[in-house]
Amino acid sequence: MGQYFKAVNVSKKEYVDPWYLGVAKLWEWCVNKEAGLFPYLLRKSNESGGGDISHPDAKYAGRWAGDEVYLVGDYDESDLYEKAGNEFTNISQPLVEEYNDFIAEKTFQLKPTGS
């Protein structure tokens, strides 16, 4: 079994479902391309130079920059893992769709497993 981890934004009351992505343990988050969602969500920039977001309707790029964000385990005494799943908005599907549009190269796109 083991401890499972969920990406949680307390400020916006949002989370990324690890089961949708197929990564749940800390080790899995660290060694898989799904971790690329974090720089995408945490991006902070006023410009769109080469390699940056060029789509004007990007809703999730930089969305979590400056927010209270955690990769929280289900064993954590804060109960934030459970609270997020019950009270926060799951942004996994639209986030992955937008992220994959940005990445463009199919080799590096995420292939969600569903929840």
HELIX and SHEET records of a PDB file:
HELIX    1   1 PRO A   18  LEU A   21  1                                   4    
HELIX    2   2 LEU A   26  VAL A   31  1                                   6    
HELIX    3   3 LYS A   33  GLY A   36  5                                   4    
HELIX    4   4 LEU A   37  LEU A   42  1                                   6    
HELIX    5   5 LEU A   80  GLU A   87  1                                   8    
HELIX    6   6 SER A   92  ILE A  103  1                                  12    
HELIX    7   7 LYS A  106  PHE A  108  5                                   3    
SHEET    1   A 4 VAL A  69  GLY A  73  0                                        
SHEET    2   A 4 PHE A   5  ASN A   9 -1                                        
SHEET    3   A 4 GLU A  14  VAL A  16 -1                                        
SHEET    4   A 4 THR A  89  ASN A  90  1                                        
END                                                                             
